[in-house]
Every structure is written in C-alpha cells, then in structure tokens.
Amino acid sequence: MDLPETLAAMHRVTFTWEQYDYLGYAAFWTPQKTTDWLQAWTGNKSLNGTQFLVFGADGSGGQIAIWRAHLRVALADQPVVFFGSEGARAVVAQNLADFAWLLAGGIGPLEAAEYGAREGTAHPGFQAVARQHFPDSAKTPAQILDQAAAAFPGFSAYVDGLVQQAPQP
C-alpha cells in the first residue's frame, strides 16, 4: 500500500541520525510482513497485523506505525505508535498532523517513547512539510505527546494483552 502524500513528503526530508533516529520506508509493509513482525514482537502466533500499518523504523529495529484504532476513521486521523526493539511502546501522535509537527519540533518517535524527550531543535525541512500539509495544526512536541497519551491511555495495556495471549511453553 502506498504511503499518504504527507508521509511520503516527510520521508523526503533530509536529516542526520544525530537529529532523529528514524528511517521512513517508501511504502507501508505488506500485511504478511506486518503480521510476521507483530507475531515475533509479541510472541503471539495467533495475531494478524492488519490493525497496524508500519511505515518507519529506528536504528535498533523499533517500528513506527499507524494504528487503526478507530473504525471508519480516515487513515490520516488514526494514531501513530512506536514499538521499540526492547519492548517500549507508546502512542507518539494522535494523527498524521501531530506526527508531522512532532518531527517539525525536533522530536522523533524513538526519542519520545524511549527517552521521554519533549523538546527538540526545530527542523526547517519538517516544519515546511507540516506547514504545507497541516497549517492549522501547529503544536509543540510536549503538547502532542501529552494529548496522545491522554487520548490513548490504554495503549500499553492493549499491547500487554496481545503479548499475554501468547501461549506459554
């Protein structure tokens, strides 16, 4: 599945690994690849990955995805989540607009979820994308992260449930 133009535009922005530990993919993972990853991440072989659209990663193997948390809601209005390679997980933005402004504010998904970063150095390239696609949605990284946590307080418990459903040896 092709990425929405907003994500594709974000993935064309040039930055260094010192600024963001983030690699955007050219397309969403296939449903099978997402299922394989989710099963490996949770240890639960009964899951399918259809509720997640993986579109990026960090350097350690953590994945960034759109979580299809709501039925009949546009893709751009679904939350953006992070699954770290060591088990961290968080909703890092309520939607793609907030995700664009999070990056514009100098914070990547890994930095937010793993290290609790709430302030960064604004990035002109991401700011240009956010202003072009979401001119009326500007927020600080702290606002974005606070609102995402408040909107989806049960995400970590939801993921714990996916892991707990895995058969025990």
N, C-alpha and C positions, 0 to 999 in steps of 0.2 A: 504494500500500500504506500502510495506517495505521501510525503510529508505535506502538511498545510504550508502555504507560501510563507507564513510567519516564521515557522521553524526553519524552513529552507533558508530564509533571509538571515536568521540568527546564525546558522551554520556556515554562512559565507563570511562572517566577520572574522578578521584576523586578530589573534591574541596569543600570548605566550602561556606556557604551563605554569609560570610563576604567578600569573594573574588568575587563572582558572584551571582547575584540574578537571577538564571537560572535553570530551570528544563527541561531536554531533555526527550521527550517521546520515547517509544520503537518503535513506528510506527507513520506514518502520521495519522492525524484524518481522519475519513471517510468523503466522500463528504457531506453526510447528516449532520454530526456533524459540519463540517466547515460552511455549509450553515446556520444552526441554529445559530451558533455563530456570523457570519457576519451580519445576519439579526438583531440580538439583539444588536450588537455593533453599527450598523448604524441606526437602527430604520426603515430600508427599507425592507419590507417583500417580495419585488419582486426580490431580488437578489438571486443568487446561488453562492456558494463558490468555484466553480471549478477553479478560477484563483489563489487560494491560497492553499498551502499545509502546514498545521500547524504542526510543529514538536517540539515546546517547549513553555514554559511559564515562567513568573516571579512569585514571591510570592504573588503579588497583583491581579493576574488574567490577566495580559497582555499576549499577544500571539506573538510568533515568527513564521514566515512562509517563505516559498519560494514563491515568487510572479511570476507567469507565465506571465511575461510581454512581452515576445517575442515569436512569433510563430516559430515553427521548430528550436528551440534552446534547446540544452541539458539541463536537469534539473540542473546539476552542474554549468551551466553558467547563470542561472537565478538569479535575485537579492534576497537578504534576507531582510525581512522587519519586523518591530516591530509595534504592535498595543497595546498601553498602556491601562490599565483599566480606566484611567481618560481622554482618548482622544488623548494622544500623539501618533504620528505615524512618522515613519522615515524609509528610506532605510538605513540599517546599513552595508551592504556589497553588492558589485556588483555581487558576486557569492560565491559559497561554499569555494573556495580557500581563498578569502578575509575574509570570516566569520571565517574560521579556524585560520587565522593569527590574526584576531581581538581578539579572545579568547586567543590565544597564547601570545598576547601583554598585557593581563590583563584587557581587557575591555569586558563586556557583553552587550547584546542588550539594556537592561533597562538602564544601566549606560550611554550608548552612547545617547540614544534617550531622556530619561527623564532629565538627569543631565548634558549632554554635555561633558561627560568625554572623554578625548582624549589621556590620558596617564595612564598607569597602571603598575602594577608589573608583569613582565613576569611569566607565569605559565609553569613549566617544562613539565607537562603532555600534555597540549595543544600544547606546542612547539613541542613535539615529534610527535604528530599526524600531525601537519601542515608540519613538515619537511618530514615525511614519505609520505604523500599524495600529497603535493604541494611544493616540494623542491625549485622550481624556482620562487615562487610567494611571497616571504617574503616581507612584508611591515610593517610599523609602524601603530598603530591604527589611528593616525591622518591622514596619507596618505589614509588609507582605507576609513575612514569616509568622507574626502574631495572628494575623487574620486566617492564615491557612491552618494553623494549629487549633484555633478556636472553631473553625468551620468543620474540621475533621478530627475531633479529639479521639475517636475510636480507631484510627488507622492502625496504630501499633497493635492494639488488641485484635483487630481483624487479621493482621498478618500472623500474630501468635496463634490464632485459630487455624490458619492454613497449615502452620508447622505442626500444631498439636494433632491434627487429623492424620498425620503420617503414621503408618504402622510402626510399632516399636519392636525391635529384634528380641 
